Amino acid sequence: MNTIVEPVRETPVMMETDVLVVGSGPSGLTAAIASARTGAKTVILERYGCFGGVLTQVGVESFAWYRHEDTEDCEGIGREYERRAKELGFTRPEPQSVSEVIDTEGFKYVADRMLVEAGVTPLLHSMVVDVVMEGDALKGVIVEGKSGRKAVLAKKIVDCTGDADVAYKAGAPYTKRDKSELMGVTVMFNCAGIDVPKFKKFVEEDLKPTYADWGKNWDVITDEKEDDMFSPYMEDVFTKAHEEGVIPGNAGAIAGTWSTFTETGEALQLNMVYAFGFDCTDVLDITRAEIEGRQQAIWAIDALRHYVPGFENARLRNFGMTLGTRESRLIQGQTRVTKEHVLNQGRCDDSIGIFPEFIDGSGYLILPTTGRYYQIPYGCLVPQKVENLIVAGRCISADVIAHTTMRNMMCCSVTGQGAGTAAALAAMDDVSFTELDIAKLQKTLRDQDVRID
């Protein structure tokens, strides 16, 4: 690869803070709110023009679709999102669970208000391009945007980028599977022009979909209790579309779920494009995935028009504003969460929250309908070798199967609240993340209505 030599430059410091949160998905948004509520001066950086990550930018409204009657669920700020959105009229009942979907546009406003109320300093349209290091200590980040190239310095930094971008730039060790093994990426899309009563009649009388349908084209491991449960899933219609030439034979994996419908006939969160073989830390890969994903979505809409009652006049309403990604870098933390921990109700002395026994991905589908849950260890948030940095969200330290539960939005919120609170306490007490008083952290989290055990 050819290289160029960049000139030495002086970068102005834009701001200094106690806690800097990078990324504003469910983990980052929660981390920033938790940090500010704990009493630390807090800044949140986001590369797009709204907060919310996969919920607002990708278009995934089913924030807690895993929740059922007997689910032992987490508490904390993640549950607060549902309540606040519902109070403002930005939710609808989720079709396969006892949760609420969150309106992806309305939540942009909810996120704004919660950050402002908490006293967080927000900074949108700011892309982190480098880090500021002193030896092994992370001191800040370099951002670029419309205001040029600036530095933001902080006592403690929370990496909520999803891909461990800050940890990677700072030199923290991580693992990442080959892109042939990574979980797929998705272009989410919404449709208009749906005859909703006609479609629902088709689902109830003819389609009758269950979770067992998920395993027709690929192997899915369940514990069998899920197999007869309703799932808003379609696959056969796309297989038929392939066979009859409505969808080209090389179209890839088109199949998946729908979510809710509006009173004006809009079908939301059509999660029907699942593309393999893309590394979402490679800009060439994600460029190709975006373009190919939009093509697959158009093919999917054509198939829906041909074969699904109620979708005869369906038309594209919008795509998600960015690609939906599931897996990339996973940090190597002080602790690594394992499949055995998740599936055997793992307990730990340094718990920062709980999450139900819910696994979705990498060949597994287990729904939390029996009250089983595991504790999340603080150590899986703390990377090796880099000081002043803590990580939350889907890039925390976990093995492949544990990752498929911890990547979910509500679990990301749990780890975000743990990381943001820890960052605030460590900054205010002037201690490292490995020296932090775990008992004090747990008490503070309990005071924030987090369920620790």
TORMARVEX-641083 format. One record per residue (C-alpha): residue in three letters; x, y, z. Coordinates in steps of 0.02 Angstrom, whole numbers, plus 50000, padded with zeros to 5 digits. Layout:
// TORMARVEX-641083
ALAXYZ/...
END
This chain:
// TORMARVEX-641083
MET500005000050000/ASN500665017249955/THR500795029750096/ILE500985048450119/VAL501815058050260/GLU500645070150347/PRO501395086150419/VAL501505088550606/ARG500045099250663/GLU499395107650819/THR497615102650859/PRO496565114550965/VAL495705107351119/MET493845109451095/MET493345104651272/GLU493875095351429/THR492735084751537/ASP492675071751674/VAL491865058251567/LEU491805056951379/VAL490615044551298/VAL490945040251116/GLY489425033651023/SER487595036151066/GLY486725019551036/PRO485825011251182/SER487485008751274/GLY488185026151243/LEU486585035651274/THR486345026151437/ALA488165028251488/ALA488085047051466/ILE486455048951563/ALA487085037751703/SER488735046951715/ALA487905063951725/ARG486625058051852/THR488055051451959/GLY488775068951963/ALA490165069251834/LYS490375082451700/THR489935072251544/VAL490095074451356/ILE489355062751224/LEU490025062051046/GLU489005055550899/ARG489495054850715/TYR487705056850649/GLY486395070250677/CYS485365061150808/PHE485615050250961/GLY484985032450979/GLY486085021650869/VAL485255005850803/LEU483555011850864/THR483505028550775/GLN484835026650640/VAL484585008650583/GLY482715008250619/VAL482544993850743/GLU481004998150845/SER480844981550940/PHE481904986851088/ALA481414972451204/TRP480554959551093/TYR481274945351199/ARG480154949451349/HIS478784937051393/GLU477624933851541/ASP478924924251643/THR480464934251594/GLU481574940051738/ASP482094956351659/CYS483364969851696/GLU482924986951763/GLY483725004051748/ILE483815017351614/GLY483415005051472/ARG481695001951546/GLU481515020651570/TYR481665023051381/GLU480105012751355/ARG479145022151490/ARG479665039451430/ALA479275035251248/LYS477565028251297/GLU477135043951397/LEU477455054351241/GLY476435042951127/PHE477965035551040/THR477625016951070/ARG476495002951009/PRO476244985251076/GLU477604973651009/PRO476784959150912/GLN477714944250985/SER478064949151165/VAL477454959151315/SER478544974151272/GLU478264990351178/VAL479074994951014/ILE479825012351016/ASP479465024150872/THR481155026550789/GLU480825044750742/GLY480015049450907/PHE481455042151006/LYS482625055050929/TYR481665067851031/VAL481595056751186/ALA483485054651181/ASP483755073451161/ARG482655077251311/MET483435064251425/LEU485195070251387/VAL484735088451415/GLU483825084451577/ALA485315074651642/GLY486495089151605/VAL487535080151472/THR488465090751345/PRO487975083751174/LEU489075084551020/LEU488335078250856/HIS489135077250684/SER490815072850762/MET491835057950701/VAL493245051250810/VAL494775049050700/ASP496185046750825/VAL496605045551009/VAL497715055551126/MET498875044151225/GLU500195046451360/GLY501035029551369/ASP499635016951406/ALA498455030451469/LEU497065036851356/LYS496885055651380/GLY495635060451246/VAL495105058751065/ILE495305068450904/VAL493685072550813/GLU493355079550641/GLY491795087950576/LYS491145104250506/SER492165113650637/GLY493775105450579/ARG494955094550678/LYS494835096450867/ALA495315087151027/VAL494155082451168/LEU495065077851329/ALA494345068051474/LYS494825059751636/LYS493875043951587/ILE493235038251418/VAL491825026151379/ASP491925017351210/CYS490155014051149/THR490545013850963/GLY489934995950939/ASP491534991350846/ALA492734995850989/ASP493445009650879/VAL494215019551023/ALA494915004051107/TYR495644998450940/LYS496465015250907/ALA497155015451085/GLY497974998451061/ALA496844987851171/PRO496894969251126/TYR495334962151043/THR494694947250946/LYS493724947150783/ARG493164932250682/ASP493544930750498/LYS492214939650397/SER491624923050327/GLU491094918650506/LEU490404935250567/MET488544937550595/GLY487654945550448/VAL487254963750414/THR485544970950370/VAL484804985450275/MET483184988650368/PHE481704995750270/ASN479915001450293/CYS478455000450170/ALA476875010450140/GLY475245005750053/ILE474844990250157/ASP473074983650181/VAL473394979050361/PRO471754969550400/LYS471994959050243/PHE473784954950290/LYS473344950450469/LYS471974938750407/PHE473244930250295/VAL474434928150442/GLU473094920950557/GLU472254909350431/ASP473624904150310/LEU475394908750360/LYS475294904250546/PRO477154907450574/THR478124900850724/TYR479934901350781/ALA480134883850709/ASP480054891950537/TRP481724900550571/GLY482634884150545/LYS482064879750370/ASN483544886850275/TRP484874886350411/ASP485184876850571/VAL484514884950729/ILE484804877750902/THR483344880451022/ASP482814872151184/GLU481194867651091/LYS480024877851203/GLU480084891651071/ASP479614880950922/ASP477724882750931/MET477704901050984/PHE477094914350863/SER478454923450767/PRO478134937050636/TYR479244928150510/MET479144924850322/GLU480264913750218/ASP479254902650101/VAL478614917349998/PHE480404922449958/THR480884904549916/LYS479424904049795/ALA479954920849723/HIS481684913649691/GLU480964898149609/GLU479814908049495/GLY481104921249448/VAL480314936149536/ILE481914937249637/PRO483544933549544/GLY484374917249590/ASN485914926249657/ALA484934937749771/GLY485624930049931/ALA484704927450096/ILE483024936350089/ALA481874931050230/GLY481444937850400/THR480254947350511/TRP479044961750513/SER478604972050666/THR477144984050682/PHE475964993450567/THR475335011250577/GLU473525016450558/THR473985023550386/GLY474585006750319/GLU476455007650347/ALA477424991750385/LEU478884995450500/GLN480534986850537/LEU480554974950391/ASN482064964750440/MET482164953950284/VAL483904956750214/TYR485274946750298/ALA486954947550209/PHE488484937350255/GLY490324939750220/PHE490484958150266/ASP491694965750393/CYS490864981350463/THR492564988750510/ASP493044989050325/VAL492335004050230/LEU492424994950064/ASP491414980550136/ILE490084991350217/THR489925002050060/ARG489564986349959/ALA488394979850094/GLU487374995950093/ILE487174995949904/GLU486834977349887/GLY485674977850038/ARG484584991349961/GLN484464980949802/GLN483934965749902/ALA482624976049993/ILE481874981449827/TRP481814963249771/ALA481004958549936/ILE479644971749913/ASP479304965049738/ALA479104947449809/LEU477934953749945/ARG476854962249812/HIS476754946149711/TYR476374933549849/VAL475764941550010/PRO473944946950030/GLY473874964950091/PHE475534969450011/GLU474884970549831/ASN475114989449829/ALA476634990249942/ARG477955003149903/LEU479575008249985/ARG479385021450120/ASN481185022550178/PHE482795013250214/GLY483695014050380/MET484905028650376/THR486375016850404/LEU486794998350396/GLY486254986950538/THR487784977650603/ARG487904963650731/GLU489694958450761/SER491474964550737/ARG492854967750865/LEU492654961051043/ILE493874967851171/GLN494904956451281/GLY494354961851454/GLN494844958051632/THR493444945051623/ARG492724936151471/VAL490884931051475/THR490614913551407/LYS489204903351334/GLU489234892751493/HIS488994908251601/VAL487464913651501/LEU486664896351489/ASN486974891551670/GLN486314907151758/GLY488084913451791/ARG488384923451949/CYS489844934851993/ASP490424945852138/ASP490664960952026/SER488934961051946/ILE488394977551867/GLY486694971151810/ILE485714956051751/PHE485004950351586/PRO483794936251547/GLU484334920151463/PHE484034926551287/ILE485154921351142/ASP484824926550962/GLY486164923250832/SER487634912450779/GLY486464897550761/TYR485534899650927/LEU483784905350971/ILE483294904251155/LEU481914915151224/PRO481824919651410/THR480154911751457/THR480694902151613/GLY481364915751729/ARG483184911351705/TYR484474925451698/TYR486334928851719/GLN487364942551801/ILE488504953651698/PRO490264955451771/TYR491084972551782/GLY492714964751721/CYS492034961751545/LEU491914980651520/VAL493724984451566/PRO494984981851424/GLN496734975551450/LYS498284986651431/VAL497415003651411/GLU497085014851560/ASN495645027151580/LEU494565017451457/ILE493005007051486/VAL491914998951352/ALA490034995451340/GLY488854988451210/ARG489084974451086/CYS490994975251085/ILE491264970251268/SER492294954951314/ALA491274939351272/ASP491414923351174/VAL490434920651013/ILE488834913851091/ALA488844925551242/HIS489034939951120/THR487394935251035/THR486444939351196/MET487494954151253/ARG487334962851083/ASN485464965651108/MET484904983651135/MET484254981651312/CYS485804972251368/CYS486864985951288/SER485904998251395/VAL486334988051551/THR488194987951511/GLY488095006351465/GLN487365010851634/GLY488705000751721/ALA490105008551619/GLY489465026351632/THR489225025251819/ALA490945017351841/ALA491735031051735/ALA490925044651839/LEU491465036952004/ALA493235033551943/ALA493415051351879/MET492745059352037/ASP493775047952152/ASP495315049252041/VAL495605030552031/SER495885018451888/PHE494525006851827/THR495434992051903/GLU495545001052071/LEU493715006152076/ASP492755001152233/ILE491534988152164/ALA490414988952318/LYS490245007852294/LEU489855005352109/GLN488524992352148/LYS487715003452280/THR487665018052158/LEU486885007052025/ARG485575000752147/ASP485185018852190/GLN484885021352002/ASP483605006952004/VAL484774994451922/ARG484464976351964/ILE486134968852018/ASP485574951452075/
END
